[in-house]
Amino acid sequence: SLLAARRALGVDRLAGPLLASLDAQGLRDLHDTMEIPLVRVLAKMEDVGVGVDREALSDLNESMKAECAELTTAIWADAGEEFNVNSTPKLREILFDRLGLQPSKKTKTGFSTDAASLEKLAGQHPIIEHLLRYREVEKLRSTYGEGLLNEVAADGRIHATFNQTVARTGRLSSDQPNLHNIPVRSDEGRKFRRAFVAAPGCQLLVADYNQIELRCIAHLADDPGLIDAFESDRDIHTATAAAIFDVDPLTVNTEQRSKAKMVSYGLAYGMESFGLGQRLNIPTSEAKVILDAYFEAFPNVKAYMERTVREARMKGYTETLFGRRRLIPELLSDRPQIRMAGERQAMNAGIQGLAADIFKVALVKLDAALEAEGLQSQLILQVHDEVLLDVPAGESERAAEVTVEAMRGAADLRVPLEVNLSMGPTWADAKG
């Protein structure tokens, strides 16, 4: 069409100035060796799509619809009248006027009934539990039940779009539909993943990096304690808990390990004591003690964070090992709250950005290796640090070897890159 021709002409005329700008910023190599080769890989993934068991997805949608109906009846019984449970004004009237519950937050239009506010009302009345569950199930049903059913193409597959330039950290994103946000740990999430199936005569191979962001922290900070934990193949969260709480690794309990895990992953997102306290449901003062203990055990991590913020403030951007830049104008704001947000962005940009770059390199390497080997196995879906492949029965062993080689060889860090592999007829069977 004329419009398509004009767009192509526009790209051609813009190419020269844009490439010159990339050269001036030292970004040409990132563009030429990572992002452009990745376009072809993602286009192939979009074209192939991922198989879906439409009947299983439809059954799940109907099951959740029935649960929503039961929950609605329970909510009406709790309220003493039938009403539109999706109506915020009516819900306010029921909760705060009729039932006399104590609101926790007020907005411009009245007392809040969002999920966070309702959770604070838990225990005051049975209606709260029913409302929270209703919203959870209805959100999942509309987004991943009915929503995914509407996205299944005539070939029985979902052909999502993968975006390289949406997330500021460089991470890939997905839309039409968004397959990145399917719940991972909930029972409902597992049920939805069971509807994603291998092609006929194939198995799904699921490969994901083991704790890649924590390995990026260890590399970037060059912290001896973290590096030793990874090199000796110890459980990193147990090792971290032992260091934080000053106990023998053999005596670390579940609560200590859970707190250590939250600290480690929180650092990748620039979490500070207030945020950690909220996540662990403990006072900020207690969270600060835990964070201070972490930085005392792994001092190079704190030094890396401080250095990263300092350099970002001077340059106006952060830069990954592969040269990817993230502009952070928030660091120059006159408002302390915005500046602090910029500091958190600076701290996590290098970590998440490096993890994103490594994964992109891995996808390009893996696709090329499969072609070079003459294998029929093909990439069909990417979710965060995880990739799914359709693998014909006779290629399982070699496809697994090629996948591990490509992903481990994506970057040379101070700690080894480890890859988890699993196979099964469905995403849930392979991943759990």
N, C-alpha and C positions, 0 to 999 in steps of 0.2 A: 504494500500500500504506500501511498504518498507519505503518510505519517512515519511509517517505518523507515522509508528512504531518508527522510529529513533527519530522523534520529541518528541513523548511521552516518550521515554526512556531518552532523553535529559532533559526534564522537571523534570522527576523523580530524576535524578542525581543532578540537580541544586536546587531542592526544599530544601534540608537540609541546604546548605550554605546560600541560600537566606532567609530562615526563621530565621536562626541564626542572619543574618544581621538585619532583622526586629526587632528581640528581642533586639539586642544591641542598636538600635536607638529608642526604645520605640514605634515602629510602628505596632507591632503585633496585638494590639487590633483594630486599624483602619482597618487593613487587614482582620481580622477574622470576625468582627461584621458589617462592612460596605461594603467594596469592594467585598469580596467574595460572600456574600448574594446577592449583586446587580448584579453579573454576571448572575445569574439565572433569575432575573427580566428582565434584558435587552435582554437576549436570547429569552425569551418568547415574548417580544415586537417585536423583529426582526422577529420571526417566524410567529406571527399573522399578522403583517403589518397593514397598514392603507388603508382604502378603497378610491378608486379614481373613479370619473366620467370621464371615458376616452373621451366620446363625448364632454363634457364641456371643458376639457383640450385641445382637438383637435381644437374646435371652437375658443378658446382663442388664441391658437398658430397661427391659420390662420388669425385671426383679427389683431394680432400684426405684422404678416408678411406683411399684406396689408398696415398697417400704416408705416412700414419701407420703403415700396415701394413708398408711397406718399412722405415721408420725403426725400428719395433719389432724387425724381424728383424736389422737392423744393430746395434741396442743389445744384443740377445741374443748376437750373435757377438762383440761387444766384451767382454761380461761373461763369456762362456764358459758360459752357461746361460740357459735360458728362465725368465723371472720376470715378475711384474706390474710394469710400468714406472711405474704410478701409485701404487705402494706406497712411501711414504716410508721406513718401517723397512727394507724389503728393499733399497731404493736405497742407504741408508746402509751397509748390510752390504756391498753390491757395491762401492761407491766407496771406502770407507775401510778396510774389513777385507780384502776379497779383492784389490782393485787397489792398495791402499796409497796412495791420493791424500791430499794434505795438506788438511784442512778449513780453511775461513777463518773460520767463525763457529759458535758453539755456542748452542743454545737450551735451554730447560728439559727438553726431551724428547730432546736429542741434537744431533749436528752438523747444521747447516742444509743443506738441498738446494734452497733457493729459487733463483729465476733469478739474483739478484745474486750469490749464493754460487757457483753453478755457473759464472758468467761469469769469476769470479776463478780458477777451476780450468782455464780454457781453455788448451789447449796441453799439459796434463799427460797427456792420454789422448784418443784419438779418440771415446770414448764421450760425452764432454762435449758436443762439437759436435752429435752425433746427438740427445742428450737435449734440448738447448736448442731444436733445430729441431722435434723431436717436440712439445714443449710449446707452441711457437708455433703450429704448424699445428693441433694438436688443440683449442687454445683458440679459434682462429678458426673452425674447423669447427663446434664445438659451439655457439658463440655466434652466429655469423653464417651458417653453412651450415644445419645442422639447426635452429638456433634461429629463424632468419628464416623458414624453410619452414613451421614450426609457426604462424607469425603471419600467413601469407597468408590473407586472408578469401575468402569464396566469390566475391567480385567481382574477385578477382585482384589486390587491392591490400592494402597494409599500412596499418593505421590506428593509428599510434602515439599516445601521450598526450604532450602538452607541458605542462610544469609551470612556473608563474610564481613559486612561493614555496619552492622547494627550496634552490637555491643562495643562500648568504648575500650574495653580491655583487649579486644581482638578475638574474644571467644565467638564461636559459631552460634547462631540462633536458628530457630525453626518456626515456620508459620504455614498456614493453609494446608493442614492444620499444624498447630504447635505440638510436636511430639516430645519436646524437651521437658514438659511440665507434668507428665503422667506421674502420679504419686509413686514413690519408690518403696517405702517401708510399710504402707498400709495394706490391709487385706484386699481392699478395693483395687488398689494399684496392681497387685498381683493378678487379680481377676482380669483386669483390662489387658495386662501384658500376655495373659494366656490366649487372648484373641489375636495376637500377632503371631503368624505361623510361617514356617519355612515353605518354600516353593515345592511342588510335587517332586519327589525323588531326592529332596535335599534335607539337610539339617541346618538349624541356625547356629552359627558360631558367634559367641559373644565375647569380645575382648575389651578389657578396660585397664587403665593404668592403676596401679596400687599406690594410693596416697601421693599422687603426683604433686599436689600443691605443697605438701609437707616436705617432699624431696627438693622442690624448688627453693623452699625456705632454707633448708640445710645447705644447699649449694650457694645461694646468693649471700647468705650470712657467713658462710665458711665456718660454721660452728662445730668445733671438735666433738662435743657431746652428741649432737644430732647426727653428724656424719658417722660416728662410731656405732650408734644405734642402728642405723640403716645398713652399714657395711657388715655388721655382725648378725644381721637378719633377725634382730630382736623385735618383739612387738613394740612398735614405737610409742603407743599410748601407755603401755605398762611402764616402759622405760622413762617416759616423761613424767608419769605419776610418781614413780619412785624418786625422781629428782626433785619434783615440786614439794612432795610431802615428806621428803627425807626418810624414806622407809626402804626396806629390802624389796627388790622387785617381786620376790616370791610371796610377799605379804600384801601386795597391792590388792585392794578390794574393788568390787564393781563400781561403787560410787566414786572412788578416787580415780579410777581409769576413765570413767565417764566425764568427770570434771576436766581431766587432763586433755581428753579428746576435744572437748568444747573449746578449751584455751587454744590448742594447736590450730584448729580450723578457724576459730575466731580471728586469730592473728592474720590469716590470709585475707580477711575482709576488713582489716583495720579495727577490729573490735577492741574497745577499752573497758575499764572496770565497770562502768555503768551498764553497758550492753551485756557484758558477761554476767553481771548480777541478775539481769532480767532473764537471760537464757537459762541460768541455773536456779532461778528463783531463790536467790540469797541476797543479803544486804550488799550494797556497793562496797562497803568497807571490807567485807569478807572476800569479795571478788578481787579487790585491790591487793589483798595479802597473797592470794593465789597467783595473780599476774606478776607481782614483785618476785615471788619465789621462782616463777618460770624464768624471768629475765636474769635472776641470780644464777640459776642452773645453766642457762644458755645465754651468756652475756653478749655473744656476737650477734644474736638475733636483735636485741635492743639497739646495738650499735648500728646494725644494718638499717633498721627502721628509721632511726634518727638521721642517718646519713642520706637516706633516700628522700626524706622530706626536705632536708636542707638543700640538696641538689635540685630538687624539683622547684623549690622556691626561687632559686637563682636562675634556672633555665626556663621555667614556665611549663615544663613537661617532664614526664618520666620516660625511660627508655629500657626496653627489654634487651636481653643478650643478642637477640636477632635483629635489633635495631628498630623495633616497633615503638612509636612514640604515642604518648597520651597527653594531650594538653590539659592542664589543670589551672584554669584562671581563678578558681575559687581560692587559691592560696594567696591571692592579692586582694581579696575582699576586705572592706573595712569592718565587716560584721564578724565577730568572733565565731559565731555558730557556723557560718559558711566556711570560714578559714579552717575550722576543725574538721569539717566534712571533707575539705580539700586535702587535709593531712591524711585522713583515712583512705581517701582515694589514691594518694601517692603511695602509701604503704602497701596497698593491695594490688596496685597496677603492675608492678614488676613481677609479683608472684603469680597472679592470675594470667598476666600477659605472657609470661614465659611458659606456663602450662599450656596456654592456648596455642602458642607458636609450636611447641613440641608436638602437640596433637595434630596440628595442620601438616607439619612435615611428615608425621607418621602416616597420615592418610595418603599423601602423595607417594611416599615410598611404598606403601602397601599395595596401592593400585598398580603401580609400575611393576612391582615384583610379581603380582598375580599374572599380569600380561606376559612378562618375560618368561615365566614358568609354563605358559600355555594352559593355565588352569581356567576352568569354567566358573570357579567360585567368584562371587562378586559382592562388592559393598552395597548394602541396601539401606542402611540407616545409621545415623550418628546422633548420640545423645550425650552431651557434655564430654566426658573423657572416655566414652564407650563407643564401640563400633560393632555393628551387626553385619554378618555376611551370610548369604545363601551358599551352602557348600554341598555339592553333589556327593553322594555316598562314598564314591571311590577316592575322593580328594581330602577327606577329613584330616588325615595325619599330616600331609604336606601343607595343606592350607593353614593348619594350626602353626606349623613350624615357620612358614613364611610370615604369618601375622606377628608372631613373637619377635622374629628377627627385625622386621620393619619397625615395630614400635620401640623395641629396645635400642635400636640404632638411630633413633630420631635426633638424639642429642647426647653429647658427652659431658655428663655432669660429674661432680665430685662424689656422688652417690649413684648406685645402680638404678636404672629404670626397670621396675618390675611390672609384669603384665599378668592379669588374671584371665584365664581362659575357661570357657564352659560351652557345652553344646546341648542341644535338645530340639524337639519338634516345634516347640513354641518358645517365645521370649521368656515366659515365666518358668518353663521347665529348665531352660538353660541358665537363667539368672536367679531364679528363686523368688 
